[in-house]
Amino acid sequence: MSFNIVGICRVPMFDYFRKISRCLSSPYPAVIFGDAYVAARDRSGFTLEFNEQVNQRPVRIVITHETMESYRFRNYLKSFIEPNNQRLLAYVLGTPTQDEEHEFRIGITDLRRLVLVRKWAWPVEPH
């Protein structure tokens, strides 16, 4: 199955959704996904860090206070990041850029490009 990215090309779906470890090999914007956790908070803004690294460097999603305050559904999003040690699966539409600290950041100005899913720890049933 493939779909058209307007102005770029026609892309197979498996190539458009990329795990964080393969996110730099894409020549076009792609949906990047992976396990993440809340690394820092700043007022209502926050930073998500992926558990995997790219080229032995961390990958972070930075959500500023201003971006969070302008988002219509910010209270719903806050419910995902409030509990400590929350395991999340993050899907983000964007391209990582390397900054001066030699880490990769995905800056988001529109929170409609971010989806967070709680990862549940299922209890193991005895046989």
C-alpha positions in Angstrom: 0.0 0.0 0.0 1.3 3.4 -0.8 0.1 7.0 -0.7 1.0 10.3 -2.2 2.9 13.0 -0.3 1.7 16.2 -2.0 4.6 17.9 -3.8 7.2 15.2 -3.0 6.4 11.7 -4.3 4.4 8.5 -3.9 5.7 6.5 -0.9 5.0 3.0 0.4 3.4 3.1 3.8 6.1 0.9 5.5 8.7 3.5 4.3 6.7 6.5 5.6 6.4 5.2 9.2 10.0 4.9 10.5 11.3 3.6 13.8 13.5 6.2 15.6 16.7 4.2 14.8 16.0 4.6 11.1 14.7 8.2 11.1 17.7 9.8 9.5 17.7 7.6 6.4 14.5 9.3 5.1 14.9 12.0 2.4 11.4 13.3 3.1 9.4 14.0 6.2 8.1 10.9 7.8 6.2 9.7 10.9 8.8 8.8 13.4 7.8 6.5 16.3 9.3 4.8 19.3 9.2 4.3 23.1 9.6 7.6 24.9 9.4 9.1 28.4 9.0 12.6 29.8 12.6 13.9 30.4 11.9 17.4 31.6 9.1 19.9 32.3 9.1 23.6 31.9 5.9 25.2 33.1 3.3 23.6 30.9 5.9 22.7 28.2 7.8 19.4 28.3 10.6 17.4 26.6 10.1 13.8 25.5 13.2 11.6 25.1 13.2 8.4 23.0 14.6 5.3 24.6 16.5 4.5 21.4 19.4 6.7 20.2 20.5 7.7 16.7 24.3 7.6 16.1 24.8 7.1 19.9 23.0 10.5 20.5 19.7 11.1 22.2 16.6 12.1 20.3 14.3 14.6 22.0 10.9 16.1 21.1 10.7 19.6 22.6 7.3 21.2 23.2 7.5 24.8 24.4 5.2 26.4 26.9 3.8 28.7 24.2 3.0 25.8 21.9 1.3 23.9 24.7 -0.8 26.9 25.7 -2.0 27.5 22.2 -3.2 23.9 21.8 -6.9 23.4 22.2 -6.7 20.0 23.8 -3.8 20.7 26.2 -5.5 19.3 29.3 -6.0 16.0 27.5 -2.3 16.0 26.5 -1.3 16.9 30.1 -3.1 13.8 31.4 -0.5 11.7 29.4 2.6 13.5 30.8 1.5 14.1 34.4 2.2 10.6 35.9 5.9 10.1 36.6 7.8 7.2 34.9 5.0 7.0 32.4 5.9 4.7 29.4 4.7 6.2 26.2 4.7 5.3 22.5 5.2 8.6 20.6 4.4 9.2 16.9 5.6 12.5 15.5 5.6 14.0 12.1 8.8 15.8 11.5 12.5 15.6 10.8 15.2 15.5 13.5 17.9 18.2 13.4 21.2 18.1 15.2 21.9 21.0 17.6 25.0 22.4 19.2 24.9 19.8 22.1 25.2 17.1 19.4 21.8 15.7 20.2 18.9 15.3 17.8 15.8 17.4 18.4 12.4 17.3 16.7 10.8 20.7 17.2 7.0 20.8 17.0 5.0 24.0 16.5 1.7 22.2 15.9 0.7 19.6 18.4 -1.5 17.9 15.8 1.7 16.4 14.6 2.2 14.5 17.8 0.4 11.4 19.1 1.1 9.8 22.4 -0.1 6.3 23.4 0.2 4.9 26.9 2.1 1.6 27.1 0.4 -0.7 29.5 2.3 -3.3 31.6 0.1 -6.3 31.2 0.2 -8.8 34.1 1.5 -12.2 33.3 -1.1 -15.0 33.8 0.2 -18.2 35.4 -0.4 -21.3 33.3 
